[in-house]
Amino acid sequence: MAALVESSRSTKPIKLVGRYAIFDRIAAGGMASVHLGRLVGAAGFSRTVAIKRLKSNFAKDPKFVTMFSDEARVAARIRHPNVAATIDVVSDDDELLLVLEYVHGESLSRLSKLGPTGRAVEPRIAVAVAMGALHGLHAAHEAKSELGEPLGIIHRDISPQNILIGDDGIPRVVDFGVAKAAGRMARTDAGHVKGKPRYMAPEQLEGDEFPIDHRVDVFSMGTVLWEALTGKPLFNHATFMGVLAQVVQMEIPAPHEVEPSLSRTLSRVVHRALSRDVSTRWSTALEFAVALEEAAASEGLLATQHTLGAWVRERAAPILAERQAMIESIERRTLSLRDPPRVADPIEETEARSDMALPPPPEPSPTPRPVLDRPSDVLASMKTIKMSPKRSASDDDDPDRPTLEQDRPTLPTRIHPVRTTDVMPPEPSEPPPPLEASSPSDAFSRIQVPAQAEHGAAFSKLMETPSDTPPPMVAEPPRRIRWLVVAAILLAIAVVLVILLFGELGRG
């Protein structure tokens, strides 16, 4: 990112890419422009985001798109309040977008320029910004993969443009991964690095044969803080090659040598971060931050988060007010971009109601049997219908009428003392010829229930007996009666024997 530009008042989307609506530009640089954006999701979800829109020459290069996407995915592993979160990467035709957390604030570069010309940032403000950025850098350097392996993230492009300070008083580092992907593509055949080298560490300019580590970010942060405290550029040659020579060879003065009012203790901490000898530089961003805090505390130069937020709101009040109005207008406008209400599919709606106690669907029977109250099912399985005597349509219209499985006559429990010849009725006359059903309703009143084989021929004839004449039945005498008769005979014999016995005794 380079210097911010004034935002317009238009709230019409420039373009819709996937689920993102891109609005007017709020910043511009050599590689990309930064726009306000709106993430529009399903179910009314939406969120204001910052969208970094890379220039078309980068977006059309497949190799760059691949490297950029890889680096952005790695950067998404960084989770810290002092790092602007990477939300998404979108590659769509000629567009390559980096979607970031929107920070309602301004860059350190812009905030420095909004102050009095030629004046440095107040030391306690500069130290607070640097401490926050260093904590974010340390979190990035220590980030690990899903498997717990170090990712080795290095920002490589720390500058005032890539440090945002929100009106909430929190500094945030942005653009992780962008510089590394761009640096790979920007190398010429001679091995020279294209880009702005003012904030690069000397070892970054020496080519790939000299490996770098996270301490290049420590050097870059030292340069940013040096300039914020002094109000002057550290490497200020007018030409690109002149700046390269200064970074590699120029003797770097301590901040208090340029701005005598600065604390010497604080100045020495900053100067150590700018050591060209990597071994004598602060070994980690966290070590640099702790040293700054101790030096500032000893000099009474610690600013609170509230103080830093008030400083941002004071310096950038007109810009923030205009942008806030723009955001509110965008939020209202994007209401029409949300998904329209969808008519729920009955099947999907039923499946979604998992909390309702719905009965499970009936399992199909492997061999369905005909049901009397469903004549269409019977017609589907039978080609001819027999006439049934003593049946009417009113019987079939009864919703409670039992099915074939239950439609069996109940045998009477009363015993009819009838002759054996009366048990079976005479053979019925020849049945009428079968009739084809003309309609389901006609068939419904003429369905003949076939006799079930397990009851035998006698039961079939009982089924054809008129319903108003109860079928007779022959039953054997109960065994209890037979036993009573036998007992009575035995008792009579016993009585006779007793009488005879007493008679004989009387004679004697």
Secondary structure, DSSP 8 states (H G I E B T S, - for coil): ---B----S--S-SEEETTEEEEEEEEE-SSEEEEEEEEE-GGG-EEEEEEEEE-HHHHT-HHHHHHHHHHHHHHTT---TTB--EEEEEEETTEEEEEEE--SEEEHHHHHHHSSTT----HHHHHHHHHHHHHHHHHHHT-B-TTS-B---------GGGEEEETTS-EEE--TTHHHHHHHHT--TT----S--TT--GGGGG-TTS---THHHHHHHHHHHHHHHHSS-SS--SSHHHHHHHHHHS----HHHHSTTS-HHHHHHHHHHT-SSGGGS-SSHHHHHHHHHHHHHHHT----HHHHHHHHHHHTHHHHHHHHHHHHHHHHHGGGGS-------HHHHHHH-TTS---------SS----TT-HHHHHHH-S-B---TT--HHHHH-TT---TTT-------S-----GGGSS----------B--SSHHHHHTS------GGGHHHHHHHHTS-TTS---------HHHHHHHHHHHHHHHHHHHHHHHHHHHHH-
